[in-house]
Amino acid sequence: MSGNTLKHRPGENREEAVGETRDPLGGKLLLTVNEVARALGLSRRTVYRLVEEGKLKKVHPTPRSARITRESLEAFLRSLEKGEEEVRVKGIADRAREVLKRFGL
């Protein structure tokens, strides 16, 4: 076999190894602010602002931790795709389309 053979981890199918069906957030239902910021290409402060504006839903699984629901992130991305949300951050709509495509939505 050539040196370019793609190897994948045990338990991971070949499609996941090449990223065709890979979920960039690992299938998590609750995401950290950092994970959401990284997925959207935004700052943590912007993610907190989206929470304050009610565009993302924050929950507290423990008293000292905050998480963003995946459901609210996906709804926010769909609203950007449909043009329902005012886009104030340059390029976020393009980034949203890219993230939606990776999620398979």
C-alpha positions in Angstrom: 0.0 0.0 0.0 1.2 3.6 -0.6 2.3 5.9 2.1 -0.9 8.0 1.6 -3.2 5.3 3.1 -5.7 6.8 5.4 -5.8 5.2 8.8 -8.7 5.4 11.2 -9.1 4.7 14.8 -10.8 1.5 16.1 -14.6 2.1 16.3 -14.4 4.9 13.7 -15.7 4.1 10.2 -13.9 5.3 7.1 -16.5 8.1 6.4 -15.7 9.5 9.8 -12.0 9.2 9.2 -12.3 11.4 6.1 -14.7 13.8 7.8 -17.7 13.1 5.5 -20.2 12.5 8.3 -18.2 13.7 11.3 -19.9 16.0 13.8 -17.6 18.8 14.6 -19.0 19.0 18.1 -18.9 15.3 18.9 -22.7 14.9 19.2 -22.8 16.8 22.5 -26.2 18.2 23.6 -24.6 20.8 25.9 -21.7 22.9 24.7 -19.2 25.2 26.4 -19.0 28.8 25.5 -15.6 28.1 24.1 -16.9 25.3 21.9 -19.6 27.5 20.5 -17.2 30.4 19.9 -14.8 28.1 18.1 -17.5 26.5 16.0 -18.9 29.9 14.9 -15.5 31.7 14.7 -16.6 34.3 17.2 -15.2 35.6 20.5 -16.5 34.3 23.8 -17.9 37.8 24.5 -20.0 37.7 21.3 -21.4 34.3 22.3 -22.3 35.7 25.8 -24.0 38.6 24.0 -26.0 36.2 21.9 -27.1 34.5 25.1 -28.0 37.9 26.6 -30.1 38.7 23.5 -31.9 35.4 23.8 -30.5 34.0 20.6 -28.7 31.1 22.3 -30.1 29.3 25.4 -27.8 28.9 28.4 -28.4 26.2 31.0 -26.6 25.4 34.3 -26.0 21.7 34.7 -24.2 22.5 38.0 -24.3 25.8 40.0 -20.8 26.8 38.7 -21.0 25.8 35.1 -22.9 27.2 32.1 -23.6 25.4 28.8 -25.2 26.4 25.6 -27.8 23.9 24.3 -27.0 22.4 20.9 -30.6 22.8 20.0 -30.5 26.6 20.4 -27.2 26.7 18.5 -28.7 24.8 15.6 -31.9 27.0 15.7 -29.7 30.1 15.6 -27.7 28.8 12.7 -30.9 27.9 10.8 -32.2 31.4 11.5 -29.0 32.9 10.0 -29.3 30.7 7.0 -32.9 31.9 6.4 -31.9 35.5 7.0 -34.2 35.9 10.0 -31.5 37.2 12.3 -29.8 40.5 11.9 -26.2 39.8 11.2 -23.9 42.2 12.9 -20.7 40.2 12.7 -19.1 40.3 9.3 -18.9 36.9 7.8 -21.0 35.1 10.4 -23.7 34.1 7.8 -21.0 32.4 5.6 -19.6 30.7 8.7 -23.1 29.6 9.7 -23.6 28.0 6.3 -20.3 26.2 6.7 -21.2 24.9 10.2 -24.7 23.9 9.0 -23.2 21.9 6.2 -20.8 20.1 8.6 -23.7 19.3 11.0 -25.7 18.0 8.0 -28.5 20.4 8.6 
